[in-house]
């Protein structure tokens, strides 16, 4: 087979296309020895140490990078699964809960089965909105403090329990309650209709 020569206009067209194309296989990287040789050596002078006196407050500002957002933020950012109008009314505290369970003073081992049976019985009896009271559970850590302070065990555990089987299929929405129903120390649990 004999190859034909390209005409000048075909060659110009090919060169225009070739200029806009990107290489599939980029050129090989420089050898590490060349990269190390190009770097400038660091100066041997030590960095000055900031002066500090006993009892002084630190002026440095540290950014806090939490892996897991705060519980309140996670509940607020959860996907809305119930009617938006009912949700707003509930958030304002205008809907009165039809049932409530107070987990104050219970241990985690006592509270978990009590919560599960309460949720399932509430759904079976046709209730739609129930209140789960956990208590605020300790102090919140202030920004800039070095000692970690955890909130109460029930305050942390209850939202997780409500997303697990067998009660997860009975629940539409979980959110912090309005201040008149306990605020940060309680949760609204909006239930699905019993089938």
N, C-alpha and C positions, 0 to 999 in steps of 0.2 A: 504494500500500500504506500502510495506516494503522498507526502504531506504537502498541502498547498501553502503558499506564503500568504500572510495577512495583508490586506489592503491598508493603506495609511489611515483611512477613516475608521476601520475596525481596530487598528492599533491604538488610535486616540481614545476610542470608546473604552477599550480594555484598560488603559492607563487611568481614566477617570474613575472607573469602578474600583480598581485596585487601590487608589488613594483613600477611598472611603471605607474599605474593608479593614477588619481587625484580625490579627493573627490568632489562629486557634491554639497553637503551641507557642507560648511566649518564650523569648530567649532565656537561656539558662541563667541562673543567678550568679552573682560574682562569687568567687571562692572566698571562704571565711578569712583566709589569711590576708586578702586584699582589703576587706572591710575593716579588720582590726588595725591594719597599717594606716588606714585613712583617718581613724579616730584620733583626736587630740588627747594627750595624756592629761589627767586631772591634776590640778594643783595640789600640793602636799599640805597646804595651809588648812588647819582645822576650822570648822565653823564656830563663830562666837556663841557662847552659851548665854541664854537670856538670863537677866538678873531676876532673882526671886527672893522675897523675904518671907519669913514665917508669918502666917496669918493673912497673906495677900490673896486676893481672888484672881484666878487665872483669867487672862484676857484673850486667850486663844479661843476661836470658835470652831467647834467640831461639828461636822455633819453627822447626823444619826441615820444609819442605813439599816432599817429593819427589813428582814427577809419577808416576814409575814405582816401585812397591815394590821392595824388595831382592829379589835373585834367590832367596834361601832362602825368603822369604815367598811368592813366586810359585809355587815348586815345591810348597810345603806346601799352598797353597790350590787347587791344580789338582784337577779333578774326578777322583775315584777310579774308574778303569776296570777294575781287576783285582779279584780276590777279596779281600774285606776281611781275612779271616784270614791269607791269604798275604802281604798288604801289611804287617800288623802284625809277622809273623814276619820279613819282609825288613827292616823298619825296625829291629828288634832285632839284626840281624846274624846271625840263626840260619840263614839260607839261604846256602849257599856259592855264589858266582857260578861258572857253568860255563865262562866265558871272560872274558878281560880284554884291554884294549888300553891301553898306556901312551903318552900323547901328550906326555910331558915332553920338552922340548928340540926339539920340532917347531915349525916356523913354521905360521901359519894356512893357507898354501897347501899345505903338506905334510899337515897334520892332517885337513883336510876330506875329501879323497878316501880317506885311510886309514880314517877313521871310517865313511864310507858303505859301503865294501867290507866292513869288519869286521862291521857290523850286518847287512847283507844276507846275508853268508856264514854268520853265526851263526844267523840265522833259518832259512836253507836246511838247515843241519845239525841242526835240531831243538832248539837251545839255547833256554832260557826266560829265564834271568837272566844278564846280562853286566855287567862292570864297566868303566867308561870313566874312566881316570885322567887328570886335567887338571893337577893341582897346585893349590895354593891361590892362587897368582898375586898376590903383593904384599901390602902392608899394607892394613888396613881404616882408613878415616878415623875418628878419634875425634870424638865430638860436641864442638862448640865450636872445632874447628880451622878455619883459614881456607884452608889449602892443600888442594886436591882431590887425592885419591889414588885412582887407579883400580885395580881388581883385574885380574888377568891376562887377556890376550886370549882364550885358550882357555877359561878359566873362564866368560867371558861368552858366547862364541860357541857352544860345544858344545850347551847346551840349545836354542838357537835352531835350530841345524842339525838337531837331532833332531825338530823340529816341522815341518820342510820336506820336500818330496818329494825323493827317492824313499823315504827311510827312515821317514817318518811313518806310512805304512800298515803297517809292520812292528812298530811300538812300541805297547804298551799304557800303560806308565807310566814316568816318569822322576822320580827323587828322589835327594837327597843320600845318600851311603852312610853306613853305620854307622862309628864310629871305628875298629873293627878292620879295616875294608876301605879306610880312607883318609879317612874323615870328610868335611870340607868340600872336600877335594882330589880327590874322585872322585864319580861318579854311578852309581847302579844303573839299568840300563835293562832293563825287563821286556818281553820280546818276545811277540808273538802267535804262535800255532801256525802252522807252515807249511801251506799248503793244497795 
